[in-house]
Amino acid sequence: MIKDIIILLLISYLLYKLFSRFILPIVRLTNVANDQMNRMQQQMADMQKQQQQQEHQKARRVNNDTKPKEGDYIEYEDVG
């Protein structure tokens, strides 16, 4: 009877030690790695969005600069 209790306690202790030293750190590491990966993906998406906005604004400025402004264009008549 006491032998069975001691064996059960020993097995319980070893399982607890296995769980706390190996399984739990692996789970924590996996969660941290996933969080970091998600954060990096979000940063990349934000950077890409910002770059697209800058390119769009630059294209808009170029289009506005190429249009003749009223009063800047002088129409010449053909002499010939």
TAZIKA-V277640 format. One record per residue. RES is the residue in one letter. PHI is phi in whole degrees, 0 to 359 (none if undefined). OMEGA is omega in whole degrees, 0 to 359 (* if undefined). Layout:
res=RES phi=PHI omega=OMEGA
res=RES phi=PHI omega=OMEGA
This chain:
res=M phi=none omega=180
res=I phi=293 omega=178
res=K phi=298 omega=179
res=D phi=296 omega=180
res=I phi=294 omega=179
res=I phi=295 omega=178
res=I phi=297 omega=179
res=L phi=297 omega=178
res=L phi=295 omega=179
res=L phi=296 omega=178
res=I phi=297 omega=178
res=S phi=298 omega=179
res=Y phi=297 omega=180
res=L phi=295 omega=176
res=L phi=295 omega=177
res=Y phi=298 omega=180
res=K phi=296 omega=177
res=L phi=301 omega=181
res=F phi=296 omega=185
res=S phi=285 omega=183
res=R phi=265 omega=185
res=F phi=241 omega=187
res=I phi=287 omega=182
res=L phi=298 omega=177
res=P phi=298 omega=178
res=I phi=295 omega=178
res=V phi=296 omega=179
res=R phi=297 omega=180
res=L phi=298 omega=178
res=T phi=298 omega=179
res=N phi=296 omega=180
res=V phi=295 omega=179
res=A phi=297 omega=178
res=N phi=295 omega=178
res=D phi=298 omega=179
res=Q phi=296 omega=180
res=M phi=297 omega=179
res=N phi=296 omega=179
res=R phi=296 omega=179
res=M phi=294 omega=178
res=Q phi=296 omega=178
res=Q phi=294 omega=178
res=Q phi=297 omega=179
res=M phi=296 omega=178
res=A phi=296 omega=178
res=D phi=296 omega=179
res=M phi=296 omega=179
res=Q phi=294 omega=179
res=K phi=296 omega=179
res=Q phi=295 omega=180
res=Q phi=295 omega=179
res=Q phi=296 omega=178
res=Q phi=295 omega=179
res=Q phi=295 omega=178
res=E phi=296 omega=179
res=H phi=296 omega=179
res=Q phi=295 omega=179
res=K phi=295 omega=178
res=A phi=296 omega=179
res=R phi=295 omega=178
res=R phi=295 omega=180
res=V phi=296 omega=179
res=N phi=296 omega=179
res=N phi=290 omega=180
res=D phi=287 omega=183
res=T phi=278 omega=178
res=K phi=285 omega=178
res=P phi=291 omega=180
res=K phi=275 omega=182
res=E phi=294 omega=180
res=G phi=95 omega=179
res=D phi=269 omega=185
res=Y phi=258 omega=178
res=I phi=249 omega=181
res=E phi=269 omega=180
res=Y phi=260 omega=176
res=E phi=266 omega=178
res=D phi=289 omega=176
res=V phi=250 omega=182
res=G phi=179 omega=*
